[in-house]
Amino acid sequence: MAIKASLEASKEKVKNMDSDSEVDVTYDDDSNSSSFLSSVKDTSSKLSKSSIPSTPSVSKTNEPLRKWEEYLGKSDDPISSIMIRFPDGARESKDFPSTSKLIAIILYIVSKGFPSETHEIVTNFPRRIITDLDDEKTLSEHGLYPQETLFVQKR
């Protein structure tokens, strides 16, 4: 109750102030501030749960969204070590079974927030546009075994 009165008093001060004035907000004790913060957190979590739409389960073409994990090879197959360099300079090293389909890497990068409509995946030497290759072939068939560096760049 004291917080509510304090907030209303502060609100009145703001209404009566000139634009050059400053307002100092203080709390009498830590219990008021912690209860206020928990109230804000509760309201925030309720808003985020109700107002943010969930990720759709189908794409714009009404096809089910594909998960990159579905295209991995057997876990006991030889490993392809893939270094992925993102447009912001971030790097990530990820191991995939060499018998994984190329689409696994493409979908993995898409899941990181780099859609194939706006980004492409390339190798430097020899220069190849990975997103233009047959995505049903394995990493080994595309020469991405035992290791490769892939660059994600804007189209």
C-alpha positions in Angstrom: 0.0 0.0 0.0 2.9 2.4 0.8 4.4 1.7 -2.6 1.2 2.6 -4.3 0.9 5.9 -2.4 4.6 6.6 -3.1 4.1 6.0 -6.8 1.0 8.2 -7.0 2.9 11.0 -5.2 5.8 10.6 -7.6 3.3 10.7 -10.5 1.9 14.0 -9.2 5.4 15.4 -8.8 6.1 14.6 -12.5 2.9 16.2 -13.6 3.8 19.4 -11.8 7.4 19.6 -12.8 9.1 21.6 -15.5 10.9 19.6 -18.2 14.3 20.6 -16.7 13.6 19.2 -13.2 14.8 15.8 -12.0 12.9 13.4 -9.8 14.7 11.3 -7.2 12.9 8.1 -6.3 13.9 6.4 -3.1 12.6 3.4 -1.1 12.2 3.4 2.6 13.5 -0.2 3.0 14.6 -3.2 0.9 11.4 -5.1 1.5 9.3 -2.6 -0.4 11.7 -2.6 -3.3 11.9 -6.4 -3.5 8.1 -6.7 -3.4 7.8 -4.1 -6.1 10.4 -5.9 -8.2 8.7 -9.2 -7.8 5.4 -7.6 -8.8 7.0 -6.2 -12.0 8.5 -9.6 -12.8 5.1 -11.3 -12.3 3.5 -8.8 -14.6 6.3 -9.2 -17.2 6.1 -13.0 -17.3 2.3 -12.9 -17.7 2.6 -10.4 -20.6 5.3 -12.4 -22.3 3.3 -15.6 -22.0 0.1 -14.1 -23.4 1.2 -11.5 -25.9 4.0 -13.2 -27.8 3.0 -15.7 -30.4 4.6 -19.1 -30.3 6.8 -20.4 -33.0 4.6 -21.8 -35.8 4.6 -25.5 -36.4 4.3 -25.1 -40.1 6.1 -22.9 -42.6 4.6 -20.3 -44.9 4.0 -23.0 -47.5 2.1 -25.2 -44.9 4.9 -27.8 -44.9 5.9 -29.0 -41.4 9.1 -27.3 -40.2 12.1 -29.6 -40.5 14.5 -30.1 -37.6 18.2 -30.5 -38.4 18.5 -33.4 -36.0 16.4 -35.5 -38.3 19.1 -35.5 -40.9 22.1 -36.6 -38.8 23.9 -39.8 -39.6 24.6 -42.5 -37.1 26.4 -41.4 -33.9 29.1 -44.1 -34.3 30.0 -42.9 -37.9 33.2 -40.9 -38.4 32.9 -37.3 -37.4 33.1 -34.2 -39.6 34.3 -31.2 -37.6 32.6 -28.1 -39.0 33.7 -24.6 -38.1 30.9 -22.1 -38.8 31.7 -18.4 -39.1 28.7 -16.1 -38.8 28.2 -12.7 -40.3 28.7 -11.0 -37.0 32.1 -12.5 -36.6 31.0 -15.2 -34.1 32.4 -18.7 -34.6 31.0 -22.1 -33.6 32.6 -25.5 -34.0 30.1 -28.3 -34.4 30.7 -32.0 -35.0 28.3 -33.9 -37.3 28.5 -37.6 -38.3 30.1 -37.6 -41.8 27.1 -39.6 -43.1 24.7 -36.7 -42.1 22.8 -35.1 -45.0 24.0 -31.6 -46.0 20.5 -30.3 -45.1 21.4 -31.0 -41.4 24.0 -28.2 -41.5 21.8 -25.9 -43.5 18.8 -26.3 -41.1 21.2 -26.0 -38.1 22.4 -22.6 -39.4 18.8 -21.6 -40.1 17.9 -22.5 -36.5 20.6 -20.1 -35.3 18.7 -17.2 -37.0 20.2 -17.1 -40.5 17.4 -18.0 -42.9 18.4 -19.3 -46.3 16.2 -16.7 -48.0 18.6 -13.9 -46.8 21.9 -15.8 -46.1 24.0 -18.3 -48.0 26.6 -20.7 -46.8 30.0 -20.8 -48.6 33.4 -22.3 -48.4 36.4 -20.2 -49.2 38.8 -22.6 -51.0 37.6 -24.0 -53.3 34.9 -21.4 -53.4 31.6 -23.2 -53.3 28.1 -22.1 -52.4 27.0 -24.9 -50.1 23.3 -23.9 -50.1 23.3 -24.5 -53.9 24.5 -28.1 -53.6 22.4 -31.2 -53.4 21.2 -31.2 -49.8 20.3 -34.9 -49.8 23.9 -36.0 -50.2 26.1 -36.6 -47.2 28.8 -34.4 -45.8 31.4 -36.9 -46.9 30.1 -36.9 -50.5 30.4 -33.1 -50.6 34.0 -33.2 -49.3 33.1 -31.8 -45.9 34.9 -34.6 -44.1 37.1 -34.7 -42.0 36.8 -30.9 -41.5 35.7 -27.8 -43.1 35.1 -24.1 -42.4 31.8 -22.7 -43.6 31.0 -19.0 -43.8 27.5 -17.7 -43.4 27.0 -14.4 -45.4 24.2 -12.2 -46.5 23.0 -12.8 -50.1 
